[in-house]
Amino acid sequence: MFVNKCLAAVDMGTNSFHLIIVKASDNGSIEIIDRKREVLRLSSEEGSSFSLISDSETEKSIRTLKKFKVLADQYKAILRAVATSAVREANNQEQFLDQVYKETGIHVEVIDGKREAELIYLGASKAKQLTNKKALCIDIGGGSTEIILGDKGTILFSDSIKVGTVRLTRKFFPDYTLSENTIEFCSKFVEEQILLSQSLNFEESFEIAVGTSGTIQSIASLISFNRKKGNNLEADDFSFTYSELISVSELILSKKNLEQRLTIAGIETKRADILPAGVIILNKIFQLFNIERMFLSGYALREGIIFDMLEKIKAGKS
């Protein structure tokens, strides 16, 4: 029905825009044939609490999406673009979406936190072959963190918590400088926000904990670097323990300013400013859910978008 059909997914996150282009087969498997990433932080220049996407951010978004569309068109790929936390919270969301469509011809779908969690789980479950396992999936983004428990492909609970690396950095470390007080305040805030969720069950058991997306992969890369002096990790073959997370967290949080953090061997330079918030969030999640070991998934939201497209194609909806 769609042998070798090319599909493209754009994930317009708070910290970066991602594009993947895949070749899909009738059996539902995919082969990623191209991918691009642009670090592009939305709602970081004006307003507060992700309330406004600036003109310059809109222009950067349009330039990036135009490049993504050119690449997708080269593969004759069906393209679907999805926006998350920063766009869904922006007061000028409608103006932003209208301008993007006018300049690029791309209709951007803004999804709520629940739908974001569902698509993340759909992607992660395919990568880690979790259909027969009860899995806790964690995705730390720039604006929010998604927590999902799934069993054999069925979601038991999920929530999107408004604690993300960019959001918390702006709130607690606006000049990228850390202190013991701000670290403690941030950690307590993260715990409070997660515990406020009416959807999560912290007593529920699981067989495996899985982490997805850039923040957790960056932390895992540092752990890998510390193990063997190299951070070229294969996501689906890598896991780390709570004690390893604590060690790398202590290292990151000991560097009180951005210049010091940039000296950490193996750190991703474009994420060094927001990584303290990332390790604080991940540490708190490990504590609250009593996670001993976390596995990486190479698939996340954008792959979930692709698998959702495939399901709709099979159902004759697109």
C-alpha positions in Angstrom: 0.0 0.0 0.0 2.8 2.4 0.8 6.0 0.5 0.0 9.0 2.9 0.1 6.7 5.9 0.8 8.7 8.8 2.3 7.4 10.6 5.3 8.8 13.6 7.1 8.1 14.8 10.7 9.0 18.2 12.2 9.1 18.5 15.9 9.0 22.2 16.8 10.2 22.1 20.4 11.0 24.8 22.9 14.7 24.4 22.6 15.2 23.1 19.1 13.5 22.1 15.8 14.0 18.6 14.5 13.3 17.0 11.1 13.4 13.4 10.3 12.7 11.9 6.9 11.9 8.1 6.7 11.2 5.5 4.2 8.2 3.4 5.3 7.5 -0.2 4.4 4.2 -2.1 4.3 5.0 -4.0 7.5 5.1 -0.7 9.4 8.9 -0.5 9.8 10.8 2.7 9.0 14.3 3.5 7.8 15.5 7.0 8.7 17.1 8.4 5.6 17.8 12.0 6.7 17.6 14.2 9.7 18.3 17.8 10.7 18.4 19.7 13.9 18.4 23.5 14.5 18.8 24.9 18.0 16.0 27.5 18.1 14.6 28.6 21.4 11.1 30.0 21.3 9.6 32.6 23.7 13.0 33.3 25.1 13.4 36.9 24.0 10.2 38.6 25.1 7.5 38.2 27.7 7.5 35.7 30.5 6.5 32.1 31.0 6.6 31.4 27.3 3.9 34.1 26.7 5.2 35.6 23.5 7.1 34.4 20.4 9.2 37.4 19.2 9.5 38.6 15.6 13.1 37.4 15.3 12.1 34.0 16.6 9.3 33.9 14.1 11.8 34.8 11.3 14.2 32.1 12.5 11.4 29.5 12.6 10.3 30.4 9.1 13.9 30.1 7.7 14.3 26.8 9.4 11.0 25.4 8.3 11.7 26.5 4.7 15.0 24.6 4.8 13.3 21.5 6.2 10.6 21.7 3.5 13.1 21.9 0.7 14.8 18.8 2.0 11.5 17.0 2.4 10.4 18.0 -1.1 13.6 16.5 -2.5 12.5 13.1 -1.1 8.9 13.8 -2.2 8.0 13.2 1.4 4.6 13.8 3.0 5.4 16.4 5.7 3.7 16.9 9.1 4.8 19.6 11.5 3.9 19.5 15.2 4.5 22.2 17.8 4.7 21.7 21.6 5.0 23.7 24.8 6.3 27.1 23.7 3.8 27.5 20.8 0.8 26.1 22.7 1.5 28.6 25.5 2.2 31.7 23.4 -0.3 34.5 23.5 0.4 35.2 19.9 0.1 31.6 18.8 -2.4 32.4 16.1 -0.3 35.2 14.6 2.8 32.9 14.6 1.0 30.0 12.9 -0.6 32.3 10.3 2.8 33.8 9.5 4.5 30.4 9.3 1.8 29.1 6.9 1.9 32.2 4.8 5.6 32.0 4.3 6.2 28.3 4.1 2.8 26.7 3.2 3.3 24.4 6.2 0.2 23.9 8.5 1.6 23.5 12.0 -0.4 21.2 14.3 -0.2 22.4 18.0 -0.7 19.5 20.3 -1.5 19.5 24.0 0.6 17.9 26.7 -1.5 14.7 26.8 -1.2 14.2 23.0 2.5 14.9 23.2 3.0 12.2 25.8 1.0 9.7 23.7 3.2 10.4 20.6 6.4 10.1 22.6 5.3 6.8 24.0 4.3 5.6 20.5 7.8 6.4 19.3 9.7 5.1 22.3 7.8 1.9 22.4 8.7 1.0 18.8 12.4 1.7 19.4 12.8 -0.3 22.5 10.3 -3.0 21.6 8.2 -2.4 24.7 5.0 -4.0 23.5 5.5 -6.8 25.9 6.9 -4.8 28.8 5.6 -2.4 31.4 7.6 0.7 30.8 8.0 4.1 32.4 9.0 6.6 29.7 10.5 10.0 30.5 11.1 12.9 28.0 12.6 16.1 29.3 12.0 19.0 26.9 12.7 22.7 26.9 9.3 23.7 28.2 7.8 20.5 29.7 8.6 17.0 30.8 6.4 14.1 29.8 6.0 11.0 32.0 4.2 8.0 30.7 3.6 4.5 32.0 2.7 2.0 29.3 2.0 -1.7 29.4 2.2 -3.8 26.3 1.6 -0.8 24.1 -1.3 0.6 26.2 -0.8 3.8 28.2 -1.8 3.4 31.9 -1.1 6.9 32.9 0.6 10.0 31.4 1.1 13.7 32.2 3.0 16.7 30.8 4.5 18.6 33.7 5.5 22.3 33.1 9.2 21.7 34.1 11.6 21.9 31.2 15.2 22.9 30.8 14.6 26.2 29.2 11.7 27.1 31.4 13.6 26.3 34.7 16.8 28.0 33.5 14.9 31.2 32.9 13.2 31.0 36.2 16.1 30.0 38.5 19.3 30.5 36.5 18.6 33.5 34.2 22.3 34.4 33.9 23.3 30.7 33.8 24.9 31.1 37.2 24.2 28.5 39.9 24.3 28.8 43.7 23.4 26.2 46.3 20.2 28.1 47.1 19.0 28.3 43.5 19.8 24.6 43.0 17.8 23.7 46.1 14.9 26.0 45.1 14.8 24.6 41.6 14.8 21.0 42.9 12.0 21.7 45.4 10.0 23.4 42.6 10.4 20.4 40.3 9.3 18.0 43.1 6.2 20.1 43.9 5.2 20.4 40.3 5.5 16.6 39.7 3.7 15.7 42.9 0.8 18.1 42.0 -0.1 15.8 39.1 -3.4 14.0 39.5 -2.5 11.5 36.8 0.7 10.0 38.0 0.9 7.0 40.3 4.3 6.8 42.1 3.5 3.4 43.6 2.9 1.7 40.3 5.6 -0.9 39.4 7.3 -1.1 36.0 9.8 -3.4 34.4 11.9 -0.9 32.6 12.6 2.9 32.6 13.3 4.6 29.3 14.6 8.1 28.6 14.1 9.9 25.3 15.3 13.1 23.6 18.2 15.5 23.8 18.5 16.3 27.5 18.6 12.7 28.7 20.8 11.7 25.7 23.3 14.5 26.6 23.4 13.3 30.2 24.0 9.8 29.0 26.7 11.0 26.6 28.6 12.5 29.6 28.2 9.2 31.5 29.5 7.3 28.5 32.4 9.7 28.3 33.3 9.2 31.9 33.2 5.4 31.4 35.4 5.0 28.4 36.5 8.5 27.4 34.2 8.6 24.4 30.6 9.7 24.0 29.6 8.1 20.7 26.9 6.1 22.3 24.3 4.0 20.5 21.0 5.1 22.1 19.1 1.8 22.0 22.1 -0.2 23.4 22.9 2.2 26.3 21.7 2.4 29.9 22.9 4.1 33.1 22.4 3.7 36.8 21.2 6.1 39.4 24.7 6.3 40.9 26.1 7.3 37.5 23.5 10.0 37.2 24.4 11.3 40.7 28.1 11.5 39.7 27.5 13.4 36.5 25.0 15.7 38.2 27.5 16.6 40.9 30.0 17.4 38.2 27.6 19.6 36.2 26.3 21.4 39.3 29.7 22.0 40.7 30.5 24.3 37.7 28.7 27.4 38.9 28.8 29.4 35.6 28.6 28.7 31.9 32.3 29.2 31.3 33.2 26.5 33.8 30.6 24.1 32.5 32.0 24.5 29.0 35.3 23.0 30.3 33.6 19.7 31.1 35.0 17.1 28.8 32.4 15.7 26.5 29.6 18.2 27.2 27.4 19.4 24.4 28.3 23.1 24.1 24.9 24.2 22.8 23.2 22.6 25.9 25.7 23.6 28.6 23.6 26.5 29.7 20.4 24.5 30.3 21.9 21.1 31.4 21.9 22.0 35.1 18.1 22.2 35.0 18.0 18.9 33.0 20.0 17.0 35.6 17.9 18.5 38.5 14.7 17.3 36.7 16.0 13.8 36.0 17.4 13.3 39.5 14.0 14.2 41.0 12.2 11.8 38.7 14.7 9.0 39.6 13.9 9.7 43.3 10.2 9.9 43.0 9.8 6.8 40.9 12.6 4.8 42.6 14.4 4.2 39.3 17.6 2.2 39.6 18.6 2.1 35.9 17.4 3.9 32.8 17.7 2.8 29.1 17.8 5.2 26.2 15.4 5.2 23.3 16.6 6.5 20.0 13.0 7.3 19.1 10.9 10.0 20.7 8.2 12.5 19.6 9.2 12.9 15.9 9.3 9.2 15.4 5.9 8.9 17.2 4.6 11.4 14.6 5.8 9.2 11.8 4.2 6.0 13.3 1.0 8.0 13.9 1.0 9.0 10.2 1.5 5.3 9.2 -1.5 4.3 11.4 -3.7 6.9 9.7 -2.5 5.9 6.3 -3.4 2.3 7.0 -6.8 3.4 8.3 -7.3 5.4 5.1 -7.4 8.7 6.9 -4.7 10.3 4.9 
